[in-house]
Amino acid sequence: MTDTPLPPHESREVGHGWRNVSYITWIAVTACMIAITITSRTVGRSVWWLGPSTQPRPFFFLLIPLVIVAIPFLYTSKSLWLMAKASTASSLLLLATCIPDISSSPGVAAAVGVVGIAALAESIALVMVTRHYR
């Protein structure tokens, strides 16, 4: 038997460039979410996971967006396919977190939505690389 390389569509190796893109994207998403959280509290229209300053939500609500942005960090060092799946799922979940704020704080919801769409754009690029449409 000869050792034949995997066909391109079965390759699971991640190039350093795509890992860097994923890390940079999710670091930027984390920074944006922190900025949105602080700004929303400052202007008096807190995001739903913080709640109003007079009656803050329990701590585990704050963990929801933190876990959403942490998941891609865990899978970025794994295979390209897992990285693409985790990034796509997290960006869609991030988009879903803006839904509760649409009626009470539309500006905050729009900001979270824009960050979610930006993360989704990176996720789409990862899926395209996974499927080798470059």
Backbone as JSON, one array per atom type, in Angstrom:
{
  "sequence": "MTDTPLPPHESREVGHGWRNVSYITWIAVTACMIAITITSRTVGRSVWWLGPSTQPRPFFFLLIPLVIVAIPFLYTSKSLWLMAKASTASSLLLLATCIPDISSSPGVAAAVGVVGIAALAESIALVMVTRHYR",
  "N": [[0.83, -1.18, 0.0], [0.4, 2.22, -0.69], [1.16, 5.38, 0.68], [-1.15, 7.69, 0.35], [-1.95, 11.1, -0.01], [-4.6, 12.84, 1.7], [-7.57, 13.68, -0.06], [-8.28, 17.06, -1.14], [-10.81, 17.93, -0.1], [-11.07, 16.49, 2.18], [-9.2, 17.28, 3.94], [-8.11, 18.31, 7.1], [-6.47, 20.07, 8.32], [-5.38, 23.11, 9.76], [-4.35, 26.17, 8.58], [-1.81, 28.47, 9.68], [-2.44, 31.09, 9.13], [-5.27, 31.2, 8.96], [-5.93, 30.44, 11.52], [-4.91, 32.63, 12.9], [-6.56, 34.65, 11.87], [-9.0, 33.84, 12.94], [-8.48, 34.0, 15.72], [-7.92, 36.78, 15.97], [-10.33, 37.88, 15.1], [-12.17, 36.97, 17.08], [-11.06, 38.06, 19.36], [-11.42, 40.75, 18.81], [-14.24, 40.76, 18.71], [-14.81, 40.13, 21.36], [-13.73, 42.42, 22.63], [-15.42, 44.36, 21.52], [-17.91, 43.54, 22.55], [-17.48, 43.94, 25.28], [-17.13, 46.71, 25.27], [-19.68, 47.51, 24.35], [-21.26, 46.57, 26.45], [-20.31, 48.09, 28.66], [-20.81, 50.7, 27.73], [-23.59, 50.61, 27.36], [-24.47, 50.36, 29.97], [-23.52, 52.76, 30.98], [-25.03, 54.73, 29.61], [-27.48, 54.18, 30.59], [-29.13, 52.24, 29.51], [-29.05, 49.31, 29.84], [-27.8, 46.18, 28.61], [-29.64, 43.13, 28.16], [-28.56, 41.01, 29.64], [-27.28, 42.2, 31.74], [-29.19, 43.72, 33.06], [-31.19, 46.29, 34.7], [-29.47, 48.95, 36.44], [-30.41, 49.34, 38.99], [-31.55, 46.97, 39.68], [-29.82, 44.49, 39.21], [-29.12, 41.63, 37.1], [-28.7, 38.12, 37.99], [-25.38, 36.7, 38.4], [-24.82, 34.56, 36.64], [-26.14, 35.18, 34.27], [-24.49, 37.01, 33.08], [-22.5, 35.36, 32.25], [-23.4, 34.22, 29.9], [-22.94, 35.76, 27.37], [-20.17, 35.75, 27.61], [-19.44, 33.05, 27.47], [-20.32, 32.51, 24.91], [-18.53, 33.98, 23.28], [-16.19, 32.77, 24.06], [-16.19, 30.14, 23.19], [-15.32, 29.88, 20.39], [-12.58, 30.44, 20.76], [-11.65, 28.16, 22.06], [-11.89, 26.18, 20.11], [-10.34, 27.06, 18.03], [-7.7, 26.21, 17.94], [-8.05, 23.64, 17.2], [-9.16, 21.39, 14.63], [-9.8, 22.64, 11.27], [-12.45, 22.32, 10.44], [-13.89, 22.02, 12.86], [-13.33, 24.5, 13.95], [-14.62, 26.2, 12.16], [-17.29, 25.41, 12.49], [-17.73, 26.01, 15.24], [-17.27, 28.76, 15.24], [-19.28, 29.67, 13.52], [-21.61, 28.84, 14.89], [-21.31, 30.3, 17.28], [-21.36, 32.95, 16.34], [-23.98, 33.1, 15.37], [-25.41, 32.64, 17.72], [-24.62, 34.91, 19.09], [-25.84, 36.85, 17.53], [-28.45, 36.19, 18.19], [-28.57, 37.06, 20.8], [-29.13, 39.72, 20.67], [-31.81, 40.0, 20.27], [-33.62, 40.14, 22.61], [-33.22, 42.81, 23.36], [-34.28, 44.46, 21.42], [-36.8, 45.79, 21.58], [-36.63, 47.28, 24.0], [-34.1, 48.55, 24.06], [-33.14, 49.61, 21.32], [-30.83, 50.69, 20.08], [-28.68, 49.51, 21.42], [-29.22, 46.87, 20.79], [-28.85, 46.99, 18.03], [-26.1, 47.52, 17.91], [-24.99, 45.18, 19.04], [-25.98, 43.41, 17.15], [-24.6, 44.24, 14.81], [-21.98, 43.56, 15.51], [-22.34, 40.8, 15.73], [-22.97, 40.19, 13.05], [-20.57, 40.87, 11.8], [-18.9, 38.94, 12.95], [-20.13, 36.71, 11.89], [-19.52, 37.01, 9.2], [-16.78, 36.39, 9.16], [-17.02, 33.75, 9.92], [-18.36, 32.66, 7.75], [-16.36, 32.89, 5.85], [-14.53, 31.05, 6.92], [-16.01, 28.68, 6.62], [-16.11, 28.57, 3.85], [-13.41, 28.16, 3.27], [-13.11, 25.71, 4.48], [-14.63, 24.13, 2.83], [-13.18, 24.39, 0.61], [-13.5, 26.39, -1.44], [-11.91, 28.34, -2.45]],
  "CA": [[0.0, 0.0, 0.0], [1.13, 3.48, -0.71], [0.56, 6.45, 1.47], [-1.65, 8.75, -0.5], [-2.49, 12.2, 0.81], [-6.05, 13.01, 1.7], [-8.08, 14.63, -1.04], [-8.43, 18.39, -0.53], [-12.05, 18.12, 0.65], [-11.01, 15.76, 3.45], [-8.13, 17.84, 4.74], [-8.6, 18.92, 8.33], [-5.41, 20.88, 8.9], [-5.64, 24.54, 9.77], [-3.16, 26.98, 8.37], [-1.59, 29.47, 10.72], [-3.13, 32.32, 8.75], [-6.69, 31.12, 9.33], [-6.0, 30.47, 12.99], [-4.71, 34.03, 13.31], [-7.78, 35.39, 11.53], [-10.02, 33.48, 13.91], [-8.13, 34.6, 17.01], [-8.08, 38.24, 15.91], [-11.77, 38.17, 15.01], [-12.87, 36.77, 18.34], [-10.54, 39.05, 20.31], [-12.14, 41.98, 18.49], [-15.63, 40.59, 19.13], [-14.81, 40.24, 22.82], [-13.53, 43.83, 22.96], [-16.66, 45.07, 21.16], [-18.97, 43.2, 23.5], [-17.16, 44.63, 26.53], [-17.43, 48.13, 25.05], [-21.14, 47.67, 24.28], [-21.78, 46.36, 27.8], [-19.98, 49.26, 29.49], [-21.53, 51.86, 27.2], [-25.02, 50.49, 27.63], [-24.68, 50.66, 31.39], [-23.24, 54.19, 31.18], [-26.13, 55.55, 29.1], [-28.7, 53.82, 31.3], [-29.91, 51.25, 28.75], [-28.24, 48.11, 29.97], [-28.16, 44.99, 27.83], [-30.54, 42.28, 28.95], [-27.86, 40.12, 30.58], [-26.9, 42.98, 32.92], [-30.37, 44.21, 33.76], [-31.05, 47.68, 35.13], [-28.48, 49.12, 37.51], [-31.08, 49.26, 40.29], [-31.91, 45.57, 39.93], [-29.0, 43.72, 38.27], [-29.39, 40.2, 36.93], [-27.73, 37.23, 38.64], [-24.08, 36.62, 37.73], [-24.77, 33.57, 35.56], [-26.59, 35.81, 33.02], [-23.3, 37.64, 32.5], [-21.69, 34.3, 31.65], [-23.93, 33.83, 28.59], [-22.13, 36.28, 26.27], [-18.77, 35.35, 27.78], [-19.29, 31.69, 26.94], [-20.51, 32.57, 23.46], [-17.3, 34.42, 22.63], [-15.08, 31.9, 24.45], [-16.25, 28.86, 22.47], [-14.41, 29.83, 19.25], [-11.19, 30.38, 21.21], [-11.33, 26.78, 22.39], [-11.83, 25.35, 18.92], [-9.44, 27.61, 17.02], [-6.49, 25.39, 17.86], [-8.44, 22.32, 16.71], [-9.23, 21.28, 13.17], [-10.47, 23.72, 10.57], [-13.89, 22.06, 10.41], [-14.43, 22.36, 14.18], [-13.2, 25.94, 14.11], [-15.66, 26.82, 11.35], [-18.58, 25.13, 13.13], [-17.82, 26.76, 16.49], [-17.35, 30.17, 14.91], [-20.61, 29.92, 12.97], [-22.59, 28.71, 15.97], [-21.16, 31.42, 18.22], [-21.82, 34.2, 15.75], [-25.44, 33.05, 15.33], [-25.87, 32.85, 19.1], [-24.39, 36.31, 19.4], [-26.95, 37.57, 16.89], [-29.68, 35.91, 18.94], [-28.58, 37.81, 22.06], [-29.64, 41.09, 20.5], [-33.28, 39.97, 20.14], [-34.36, 40.67, 23.77], [-33.03, 44.25, 23.51], [-34.82, 45.21, 20.29], [-37.88, 46.71, 21.98], [-36.26, 48.18, 25.09], [-32.88, 49.3, 23.73], [-32.83, 49.28, 19.93], [-29.45, 51.05, 19.75], [-27.82, 48.45, 21.96], [-29.48, 45.68, 19.98], [-28.2, 47.2, 16.74], [-24.66, 47.39, 18.09], [-24.71, 43.74, 19.2], [-26.27, 42.8, 15.86], [-23.5, 44.54, 13.89], [-20.84, 42.72, 15.92], [-22.68, 39.43, 15.34], [-22.86, 40.06, 11.59], [-19.14, 40.86, 11.48], [-18.39, 37.61, 13.32], [-20.69, 35.76, 10.93], [-18.75, 37.14, 7.95], [-15.57, 35.59, 9.34], [-17.45, 32.35, 9.97], [-18.65, 32.25, 6.37], [-15.05, 32.7, 5.21], [-13.98, 29.77, 7.39], [-16.76, 27.6, 5.98], [-15.67, 28.53, 2.46], [-12.09, 27.53, 3.25], [-13.33, 24.31, 4.82], [-15.16, 23.45, 1.64], [-12.19, 24.61, -0.45], [-14.04, 27.2, -2.54], [-11.05, 29.5, -2.64]],
  "C": [[0.87, 1.24, 0.0], [0.39, 4.49, 0.14], [0.13, 7.57, 0.53], [-2.2, 9.86, 0.38], [-4.0, 12.26, 0.7], [-6.45, 13.94, 0.57], [-8.33, 15.98, -0.37], [-9.7, 18.55, 0.3], [-12.06, 17.36, 1.97], [-9.9, 16.27, 4.36], [-8.71, 18.54, 5.96], [-7.55, 19.81, 8.99], [-5.75, 22.36, 8.76], [-4.32, 25.26, 9.53], [-3.04, 28.02, 9.46], [-2.3, 30.77, 10.41], [-4.58, 32.32, 9.18], [-6.87, 31.06, 10.83], [-5.85, 31.9, 13.49], [-5.95, 34.87, 13.03], [-8.86, 35.1, 12.56], [-9.73, 34.1, 15.28], [-8.37, 36.11, 17.01], [-9.55, 38.61, 15.87], [-12.42, 38.06, 16.37], [-12.31, 37.62, 19.47], [-11.25, 40.38, 20.08], [-13.6, 41.91, 18.91], [-15.74, 40.72, 20.65], [-14.66, 41.7, 23.25], [-14.79, 44.64, 22.65], [-17.78, 44.79, 22.15], [-18.73, 43.85, 24.85], [-17.5, 46.12, 26.41], [-18.93, 48.39, 25.01], [-21.74, 47.52, 25.67], [-21.53, 47.57, 28.69], [-20.75, 50.49, 29.03], [-23.01, 51.79, 27.5], [-25.34, 50.79, 29.09], [-24.5, 52.15, 31.66], [-24.4, 55.07, 30.73], [-27.47, 55.19, 29.74], [-29.61, 52.86, 30.56], [-29.13, 49.95, 28.72], [-28.74, 46.98, 29.1], [-28.9, 44.02, 28.75], [-29.8, 41.4, 29.94], [-27.33, 40.87, 31.8], [-28.11, 43.37, 33.75], [-30.17, 45.65, 34.17], [-30.09, 47.79, 36.31], [-29.11, 49.04, 38.89], [-31.44, 47.83, 40.66], [-31.13, 44.66, 38.96], [-29.4, 42.24, 38.23], [-28.38, 39.37, 37.71], [-26.47, 37.06, 37.78], [-24.08, 35.65, 36.55], [-25.32, 34.12, 34.24], [-25.42, 36.47, 32.3], [-22.42, 36.6, 31.81], [-22.15, 33.92, 30.24], [-23.11, 34.43, 27.45], [-20.65, 35.91, 26.39], [-18.52, 33.95, 27.23], [-19.42, 31.69, 25.42], [-19.23, 33.0, 22.75], [-16.09, 33.56, 22.99], [-15.05, 30.6, 23.65], [-15.32, 28.85, 21.25], [-12.94, 29.8, 19.64], [-10.76, 28.94, 21.49], [-11.11, 25.92, 21.15], [-10.88, 25.87, 17.85], [-8.17, 26.79, 16.88], [-6.78, 23.97, 17.36], [-8.46, 22.32, 15.19], [-10.02, 22.42, 12.56], [-11.98, 23.54, 10.59], [-14.52, 22.41, 11.76], [-14.39, 23.86, 14.42], [-14.31, 26.65, 13.35], [-17.04, 26.61, 11.99], [-18.76, 25.96, 14.4], [-17.98, 28.25, 16.22], [-18.74, 30.53, 14.37], [-21.67, 29.86, 14.06], [-22.51, 29.89, 16.93], [-21.64, 32.73, 17.62], [-23.35, 34.23, 15.64], [-26.04, 33.23, 16.72], [-25.7, 34.3, 19.52], [-25.47, 37.19, 18.76], [-28.25, 37.37, 17.65], [-29.73, 36.71, 20.25], [-29.08, 39.23, 21.9], [-31.17, 41.13, 20.45], [-34.0, 40.51, 21.38], [-34.25, 42.19, 23.94], [-33.68, 45.08, 22.42], [-35.9, 46.21, 20.73], [-37.45, 47.7, 23.06], [-35.05, 49.06, 24.78], [-32.47, 49.02, 22.29], [-31.4, 49.63, 19.51], [-28.46, 50.0, 20.22], [-27.99, 47.18, 21.14], [-28.81, 45.8, 18.61], [-26.69, 47.02, 16.84], [-24.26, 45.92, 18.23], [-24.95, 43.01, 17.88], [-25.15, 43.03, 14.85], [-22.27, 43.7, 14.24], [-21.11, 41.27, 15.54], [-22.57, 39.2, 13.84], [-21.4, 40.05, 11.16], [-18.52, 39.51, 11.81], [-18.91, 36.55, 12.35], [-19.96, 35.83, 9.59], [-17.46, 36.33, 8.03], [-15.91, 34.11, 9.34], [-17.74, 31.83, 8.57], [-17.34, 32.03, 5.62], [-14.42, 31.38, 5.65], [-14.69, 28.58, 6.77], [-16.33, 27.46, 4.53], [-14.3, 27.86, 2.34], [-12.22, 26.05, 3.56], [-13.8, 23.53, 3.61], [-14.27, 23.67, 0.42], [-12.78, 25.3, -1.66], [-13.15, 28.4, -2.81], [-10.53, 29.61, -4.02]]
}
